[in-house]
């Protein structure tokens, strides 16, 4: 399985969404957290499965919730850039791509 690093900002997005869903219905936040964990696991197991986009990222669409796990895959390492709602603030996370490149220079 591939090593995975989750950006701090993506971690914050995860916990904010967990809190939001938990406020809507008891247990729904936990369901969201589990879905994101499954999504990250799928990405870690098969990081090249999802199409490479022009900006160098790949996106995994969660099954039950309208969220994307946005990630970069370089040098056998997955960088989770964002846990992004599909319809809110598109592409707000793009500056994180450069951060991932700086943190992971080529071999």
ChimeraX attribute file (.defattr): number of C-alpha atoms within 10 A of each C-alpha:
attribute: neighborCount
match mode: 1-to-1
recipient: residues
	/A:1	12
	/A:2	15
	/A:3	11
	/A:4	17
	/A:5	13
	/A:6	15
	/A:7	18
	/A:8	12
	/A:9	14
	/A:10	19
	/A:11	15
	/A:12	13
	/A:13	16
	/A:14	19
	/A:15	15
	/A:16	13
	/A:17	19
	/A:18	21
	/A:19	16
	/A:20	14
	/A:21	18
	/A:22	16
	/A:23	12
	/A:24	11
	/A:25	9
	/A:26	10
	/A:27	13
	/A:28	16
	/A:29	21
	/A:30	14
	/A:31	16
	/A:32	23
	/A:33	18
	/A:34	13
	/A:35	17
	/A:36	24
	/A:37	12
	/A:38	14
	/A:39	18
	/A:40	22
	/A:41	15
	/A:42	14
	/A:43	25
	/A:44	19
	/A:45	13
	/A:46	12
	/A:47	23
	/A:48	14
	/A:49	12
	/A:50	13
	/A:51	12
	/A:52	14
	/A:53	10
	/A:54	7
	/A:55	9
	/A:56	12
	/A:57	19
	/A:58	22
	/A:59	23
	/A:60	20
	/A:61	18
	/A:62	18
	/A:63	12
	/A:64	10
	/A:65	13
	/A:66	11
	/A:67	22
	/A:68	19
	/A:69	21
	/A:70	22
	/A:71	28
	/A:72	22
	/A:73	21
	/A:74	17
	/A:75	10
	/A:76	12
	/A:77	16
	/A:78	21
	/A:79	24
	/A:80	27
	/A:81	27
	/A:82	26
	/A:83	27
	/A:84	23
	/A:85	16
	/A:86	15
	/A:87	8
	/A:88	9
	/A:89	9
	/A:90	10
	/A:91	11
	/A:92	10
	/A:93	15
	/A:94	14
	/A:95	10
	/A:96	19
	/A:97	18
	/A:98	10
	/A:99	13
	/A:100	20
	/A:101	13
	/A:102	10
	/A:103	10
	/A:104	13
	/A:105	9
	/A:106	8
	/A:107	5
